[in-house]
Amino acid sequence: MRILFLAPMFHPNQLSWIQTLIDNKHEVEFWFLRKRLEDGIKKLIPINPKKIEHPFSSKIFSYYQALKEFDPEVVVGRNPHLNFFIFLFLFISKLQGRKTVIYTQTDLYQKMPFWRKLTVIILLNTIGNYWITPLEGCAASYPKFHSRAFYIPFTIEAVDEEKVNGHNQIKIISVGKLNQKRKNVLLLLKALKKLEGVVDFHLTLVGHLNYRQQHYQEIIKYIKENKLKSRVTIKKNIPYPKMILEYRKNNLFILPSSSEPAAYSLLEAMAAGLPVICSDSNGTKCYIEEGKNGYVFKSDDLEDLAEKIRIITSDQEKMKKMGERSNQMVKDKHKVSLFYKAFMKVIGDY
């Protein structure tokens, strides 16, 4: 089967999906609109993603021809309601009689306002045969937002080898763009400052940093003014293939960001055998079993974040078991075979 993925950019969370489809003898292409690929990620992708120019006027016919040339049986487009490029390709694909799949990062089970329900209905009646999401939400409290919407889990390979831990010091890692305020690095630093003297910690901040450095300078200033230089290490622009080594050097992962659609870094940390903490406005909070492999804190709430850190670090033996639980959850719920079975069932070929 020929399968085409369309997205504004390529993200590592799609690596295992594509590799799994190729391993199962499908022909896969990935077309994206903007941003060059990081060299480290490019080397991991089993195909050569194609960068497509923005679809205006004279380009439209060439897109029609490109689709006919590859002739995919299934076209998966991410966030077509936010990107004209994706909407147009899915629209053309449906006109050509192909199976079309809308991919978003939204809870499958949720209480959806009327205007969003209307958007879903319009999209599924114009450009999409099916809708998929890697977020389940709360099935016990809410209905599925549409009968043609389905859960497809993020997948990743769990790491089995022994993790490198410190002795008594809690080694914490946080991953996220260092120049984005909503990543809440300052909130994490403030929470750890409150716990200084209670928790012996060392924090490693790992993230991308480009020319926009205003917020990054605020982070540096806070670290300096609060005498945290010996307790905080910052690592910038680490190639993606080396990230697993960074996770394995630590024994706790904290993602303090707010309004995070679906952080894949949380799953990477779980695969590396770490207990995890994230906010309740992070989509992948549904990957946490509260008190078993991690905790969820109230978004932007300094006191609640500090309390969750205090609780999880108060018993290192329990924290180690929580990390083991994270690793096992990845093996049980996020193995590639589960993605493949669910995806093929959605498109009616399983």
N, C-alpha and C positions, 0 to 999 in steps of 0.2 A: 504494500500500500504506500502511496506517495502522500506525505503529510507536510504541510507548510505552516510554519509559525511566523506570525507578524507581531512586532512590538516596537515601541519607540526606541528601546535600547536593549542590549543583551545583559542579562543578570545571571550570576552564578547559580541561582536557585533553579534555573532551567537546564543546567548541565546534565543532571541525572535523568531528567525526562527524555531529553534528546538521545542520550547514550543508550537508554533502555529500549527506545523504539528502534534504534539502529541495530542493537544486539538481537532484536527480534525480527530482523530482516526487512524492516521498513525503510523506504527512501525518504530522507528528511532534509528540508531546507529551512533556513531561518533568515528572514529579511527584516532589517531594522532601519530606522529613520535617522537617528542622530547619535552623536558621541562615538568617538573611536574606541575600539576595544583595547583594554589593557593587555599588554603582551603576555603576561602570566596567564590570563584567562584564555586568550586566543590559542595558546598552546594546548589547553585542556579540551577545547571544543573539537569533537570528532568530525565536524563539517566546517566549511568555510562560509560564515555568515555574509550576506550581501547587504551593503548599505544602499538604500534607495533614496533618491532625491525627492524633495517635497512635491506632492502631487498637485500641480496646478496646470490648467488648460491643456497645452500640447502634450503633457506627460501622460494624460489619462489613457490615451489609446495605447501607448507603450506598456502601461501596466496591464491592460487587457491582454495584449500580446504575450507579456511575460508569464501571466497566469496560464494562458493556453499552451505555452512552450513547456513549462514544467508539468502542467496538467495534474495538479494535486487532487486527490479524492477527498481530502479533508483539509480545511483551512482554519487555523486557530488564531484569533486576533485578540490582543490584550487591550482593554479599556477603549473600545471604539467610541464610547460616548464622550471621551475626552480628547480624542485624536482623529482628525479628519482622514489622515493617511490610512489608519486601520479601518475606519468606517467605510471608506471608499473601496478598499480591497475586499472586504467582506461582502459589500453590496454587489460588486462585480462577480465575485465568486458564487454568490447565491443565484444571480442571474444566469450563470453558466451551468447551474445544476449541481454544484459541489456541496458537500456537507460542510456547514459552517459552525464554528464553536466560539462563543464569546468567553473570554477569560478575564475575570476580575479578582481582586482580593477583597472580598466582602463576605460576611458571615452567611453561611447557607441557611441557618435557622436564626431568624431575627424578626423583630417587630419593625416593619418597613413603613415609612410615611407614604401617604398617597402619591405624592409627586414622584417618588422613587419607584413605586410599584408601576406607575404609568410609564416611566422611562423603560423599565424592564420589559413591559408588555410591547411597547413600540419597537424596541430593539429586536426582540424575539420574533416579531411579526414582519420585520423588514430585512434584517441582515443575519439573524442567527437561528440555527436549528436547535442548538443546545447552549447551555451556560455552565461553566465550571469554575470552581473556587477551591483554594487550598485551606480554607477556613470553615470549620464546622459551626461555630457558634454554640448556642445552648439549645439542644433539641428538646430538653425537658421543659423548657419555658416558652418556646416560640415555634411557629410552623416554618416549613420551607418557604422561601420567598417566591418560588415558582416551581411548578411540577416538572419543568424541563431544566431545572438547575440541579447540579450534582457536586458532591465533594470529591476532589482529587488531591490526595495528600502530597505535600512537599516530600521529597525523598533524599536520602543521603546514606552513605555507607558508615556504619558505626566503626570506631577505632578500638581495637581489642588490646593492643600492647599497653604495658603498664605506664601509667601517667607519672610525670615528674612532679612531685609535691615538695613543698617546703617542710620545715620541721614544725615549729609552733606558730610561725607567722602565717596569716591568711593571705594567700596570693590571689588577688582579684584582677580579672580582665574585663574591660569594657570596649566594645567595638562600635565605631560609628564615625561619620564625617565630623571632623574637628572644627569645621567652620559653620556648622548649622546650630542655631540656638535651640531648636526643638529636640536636639539629641540630648539636651539636659546634662551635659558634662558638669556644669557648675553645680547643679542640684546634687549630683553624686559626690562631688568634692565636699560640699557643705555637710552632707549626711555623714561622710567619713570623718570630717573634722569634729562633728558632735560626738563621735564614738572614739576619738583619740583618747587613749588611756583606758578604754574599755576593751577595744579590739586592737590587737597587734596586726596591722595590715600593710600590704604593699600593693598599690594599684598600678596596673599597666593600661594606658590608654592607647588603643590602636585605631588609626583612622586615616582616611584620605584628607589631604589638605591641598587646596589650589591657591590661586592668587588672592582670593577673598579671605583675609586673615583677621578681620576686626574682632570676631568672636573668639578666635583662637588666642589673640593677644589678651583678652579678658581672662581666659583660662590660665594663661601663664602668669598674669598679674595676681590672680587669686592664690595660686600655688606659692608664689613668692611671698606675698603679704602674710600668708597664714603658716609659713614655715613648713611647707609640705614637700619641699624638693627632695628630701631623702626618702619620702614615702611614695612618690609618684614618678613613673617613667612614661615618657611619651614616645611612641613609635609611629612614624608617618610613612604613608604610601608603601606599605609592605606588599609585595606581590602576592596575589591570591593563593598560589600553590603552597606558599610558606606559612599561611595562616594557621593550619592545623597544628604546627609546631608551637605557635604562640598560645593557643588554647591549652595544649598539653603541659605547658610550663606553670599553669595556674590551677587553683582548686575551687574557684567560684567565678561565675559569670554574672555580671549585672548590666542590664540594658535600661537606663533611666529615661529614655526618650518618650515623648508624648505624641499622640496622633500618628503612630507608626502603623502603616497599612498591614504589613506582614513581614516582620524581621526574620530573615533566614539565618542570621548570625546566632539567634537563640538555638536553632536546630543544630547548627554546626557545633556549638558549645555542648549541647546534649550528646551529640555523636562522639565528642572527645571525652565524655564521662564527667561533665561538670554539673553540679546543681546550678539552677538558674533563677534569677529574679528579673521581672520586667513589670511595666506599668499596665493598668487595666485598659489603656487605650492603644495597646499593641495587639494587632490581629492574632499573632501567633501565641497569645496568652493561653489559647485553647490547647496548646501542646504541653502545658504545665498541669501536673496533678498537685494541687495545693497541699503543702506539707509533706509530700512524698518525694518529689524531685525538685521542688523549688517553691517560690512564693510570688504572688502578684500584689503590687502595692497600688495605692490610689495615685492616679496620674498627677504629677506636679506637686505632690504632697511630701514635703521634706521630712516631717515627723514620722509618717508611715513608712517611708523608704528607710530611714534610720532604724526604725523598730524591726523591720523585716531583716535587715542586715544583722542587727544584734541577735535576733532569734536564730538565724541560720548559722551564725558563727559561734554560738555559745556552746555547741557540742560538735567538735571536729569529727568524732567517730560517726555521728549521725549524718554529718555533712558528706562524709565519704560515701556512706550508703545511699544518700540522695543522688550523688553523682553516678553511682552504679545503676540506680533506678533510671536516670536519664538515658544512660547508654542502652539499657534493656528496652526502654520505650521506643527508641529509634529502631532497634532490631525488630520489635513487634509491630509497630504502627507506621514506620516510614521506610520500609524496605522497598526496593524498586518493583518487586513483583506485585505489590499492592497498587502502586500507581498504574502499572500496565493493565492489570485486570480491570480496574475502575475506569480507565480511559477507554479501553476497547469496548467495554460494556456501554459506555455513554454513546459512542459512535456506532453502536449496533453491529459490532464485529467480534463478539466474544461469546 
